[in-house]
Amino acid sequence: MPEIAFAGPAQTATMHRDDAPVGRTAQFHLRKRFGGLNCCRRSWSDNGKRLFLHGYALSFEIEFACAETESGDQVLGAECLADIRAALQGQYAHTTLITANDPQRDLFELLAERDLVDMRIVDSAGLEASAAWVFETVEKIVARATEGRVWVSRIDAQESGSRVLTLTALPVKDWT
């Protein structure tokens, strides 16, 4: 993913997934917010303060879409939403994200072995990569639970209330 720089206290970016489903038309949409995901991460290659461990309060608002609801007029059932929450909590609730190429990875693995951190090894620790992980993971959960009837159409990833990144499965309007 490209480097994106922001200035100011509130930042928003929108990215379109090139591998998004094409040709599906949704009649029903459900938006669900998953918050309370406090994690720590380190961006070791950053020359600024992000090279230190730093914590974020993450939340993800996920929009689900479908052409038809299930028998109870629901887009998604409670069990599927619980599975999604469990996956997000497993990845981001009180965990430490370290990149696979972090030169101090051995030290963090030692801390994890001693139960001092609950570590996750990721390709990138940034919000963009987290949003992509959530999109892919939730899309798999939803597709399996609904046999493809429901898909993820949008994710708003927010860190510490000041930066929002939107990842969409729909083409973004070209304003040029």
C-alpha positions as CSV (number, residue, x, y, z in Angstrom):
1,M,0.0,0.0,0.0
2,P,1.2,3.5,-0.7
3,E,2.4,5.8,2.1
4,I,-0.2,8.3,3.0
5,A,0.6,11.4,5.1
6,F,-1.9,13.5,7.0
7,A,-1.7,16.8,8.8
8,G,-4.0,18.0,11.6
9,P,-6.1,16.4,14.3
10,A,-8.8,14.8,12.2
11,Q,-7.9,12.8,9.1
12,T,-9.9,10.8,6.6
13,A,-8.8,8.7,3.7
14,T,-10.8,6.5,1.3
15,M,-9.3,3.6,-0.5
16,H,-11.0,1.2,-3.0
17,R,-10.2,-2.5,-3.1
18,D,-9.3,-3.5,-6.6
19,D,-10.4,-7.1,-5.8
20,A,-13.9,-5.9,-4.7
21,P,-16.9,-7.9,-5.9
22,V,-18.3,-6.4,-9.1
23,G,-21.9,-6.6,-10.3
24,R,-23.7,-7.2,-6.9
25,T,-26.6,-4.9,-6.1
26,A,-27.6,-4.5,-2.5
27,Q,-31.1,-3.7,-1.4
28,F,-30.3,-4.0,2.4
29,H,-27.4,-2.6,4.3
30,L,-26.5,-3.1,8.0
31,R,-23.8,-1.0,9.7
32,K,-22.3,-2.3,12.9
33,R,-19.6,-0.7,15.1
34,F,-17.0,-2.8,16.9
35,G,-15.1,-0.8,19.5
36,G,-13.2,-1.3,22.6
37,L,-10.2,-2.7,20.7
38,N,-7.1,-1.2,22.5
39,C,-3.9,-2.4,21.0
40,C,-0.3,-1.5,21.0
41,R,1.9,-1.4,17.9
42,R,5.4,-0.4,16.8
43,S,6.4,1.1,13.4
44,W,10.1,0.5,13.7
45,S,11.0,2.0,10.3
46,D,9.4,5.3,11.2
47,N,11.9,8.0,12.1
48,G,9.4,9.7,14.4
49,K,7.9,8.7,17.7
50,R,6.0,5.8,16.1
51,L,9.2,3.7,16.3
52,F,8.4,3.3,20.0
53,L,5.6,1.1,21.2
54,H,2.4,3.2,21.2
55,G,-1.2,2.4,22.0
56,Y,-4.4,3.0,20.0
57,A,-8.1,2.7,20.7
58,L,-9.3,1.1,17.5
59,S,-12.8,0.8,16.3
60,F,-14.3,-0.6,13.1
61,E,-17.6,0.3,11.6
62,I,-18.5,-2.4,9.1
63,E,-21.3,-2.1,6.5
64,F,-22.8,-5.4,5.4
65,A,-24.9,-5.6,2.2
66,C,-27.2,-8.1,0.7
67,A,-29.9,-8.3,-2.0
68,E,-32.2,-10.4,0.3
69,T,-32.5,-10.8,4.0
70,E,-32.6,-14.1,5.8
71,S,-35.9,-15.6,7.0
72,G,-36.2,-13.4,10.0
73,D,-35.8,-10.2,8.0
74,Q,-32.2,-9.8,9.3
75,V,-29.2,-9.0,7.2
76,L,-26.9,-10.9,9.7
77,G,-27.8,-13.0,12.7
78,A,-26.4,-12.5,16.2
79,E,-24.2,-15.6,16.0
80,C,-22.4,-14.3,12.9
81,L,-21.9,-10.8,14.6
82,A,-20.5,-12.6,17.7
83,D,-18.0,-14.5,15.5
84,I,-16.9,-11.2,13.9
85,R,-16.5,-9.6,17.4
86,A,-14.5,-12.6,18.6
87,A,-12.1,-12.4,15.5
88,L,-11.6,-8.6,16.0
89,Q,-11.0,-9.0,19.7
90,G,-8.6,-11.9,19.1
91,Q,-6.5,-9.7,16.8
92,Y,-6.8,-6.3,18.5
93,A,-8.0,-6.4,22.1
94,H,-5.0,-5.8,24.4
95,T,-2.5,-7.1,21.8
96,T,0.8,-5.9,20.5
97,L,1.3,-5.7,16.7
98,I,4.9,-6.2,15.6
99,T,5.9,-6.3,11.9
100,A,7.5,-9.5,10.6
101,N,10.6,-7.6,9.6
102,D,11.1,-5.7,12.9
103,P,14.8,-5.9,13.9
104,Q,13.7,-6.4,17.5
105,R,11.3,-9.2,16.8
106,D,13.3,-11.7,18.8
107,L,13.0,-9.4,21.9
108,F,9.2,-9.1,21.4
109,E,8.9,-12.9,20.9
110,L,10.8,-13.3,24.3
111,L,8.3,-11.0,25.9
112,A,5.4,-13.0,24.4
113,E,7.0,-16.3,25.7
114,R,7.1,-14.8,29.2
115,D,3.4,-13.7,28.9
116,L,4.3,-10.0,29.1
117,V,2.7,-9.1,25.7
118,D,0.0,-10.8,23.6
119,M,1.8,-10.4,20.3
120,R,0.6,-10.6,16.7
121,I,3.1,-10.7,13.8
122,V,1.8,-8.6,10.9
123,D,3.1,-7.4,7.6
124,S,2.3,-3.8,8.4
125,A,1.2,-2.3,11.7
126,G,-0.6,0.7,10.2
127,L,-4.3,1.5,10.1
128,E,-4.4,0.8,6.4
129,A,-3.2,-2.8,6.9
130,S,-5.5,-3.3,9.9
131,A,-8.5,-2.2,7.8
132,A,-7.5,-4.6,5.0
133,W,-7.1,-7.4,7.5
134,V,-10.5,-6.7,9.0
135,F,-12.1,-6.5,5.5
136,E,-10.6,-9.9,4.4
137,T,-11.3,-11.6,7.7
138,V,-14.9,-10.4,8.1
139,E,-15.7,-11.1,4.5
140,K,-14.6,-14.8,5.0
141,I,-16.7,-15.1,8.2
142,V,-19.8,-13.5,6.6
143,A,-19.5,-15.5,3.3
144,R,-19.2,-18.8,5.2
145,A,-22.1,-17.9,7.6
146,T,-24.5,-16.7,4.9
147,E,-23.3,-18.9,2.0
148,G,-22.4,-15.8,0.0
149,R,-25.7,-14.0,0.5
150,V,-24.1,-11.1,2.5
151,W,-20.9,-9.3,1.8
152,V,-18.8,-6.5,3.3
153,S,-19.3,-3.3,1.4
154,R,-17.5,-0.8,3.5
155,I,-15.2,-0.5,6.6
156,D,-14.5,2.7,8.5
157,A,-11.4,2.1,10.6
158,Q,-10.7,4.6,13.3
159,E,-7.8,5.0,15.6
160,S,-8.0,7.0,18.9
161,G,-10.8,9.1,17.6
162,S,-8.7,11.3,15.3
163,R,-8.1,9.4,12.1
164,V,-10.6,7.5,10.0
165,L,-9.8,5.3,7.0
166,T,-12.6,4.0,4.8
167,L,-12.1,0.9,2.7
168,T,-14.9,0.2,0.2
169,A,-16.0,-2.6,-2.0
170,L,-17.7,-0.2,-4.3
171,P,-16.1,2.0,-6.9
172,V,-15.2,5.4,-5.5
173,K,-16.5,8.3,-7.6
174,D,-13.9,9.9,-9.7
175,W,-14.1,13.7,-8.9
176,T,-11.7,14.7,-11.7
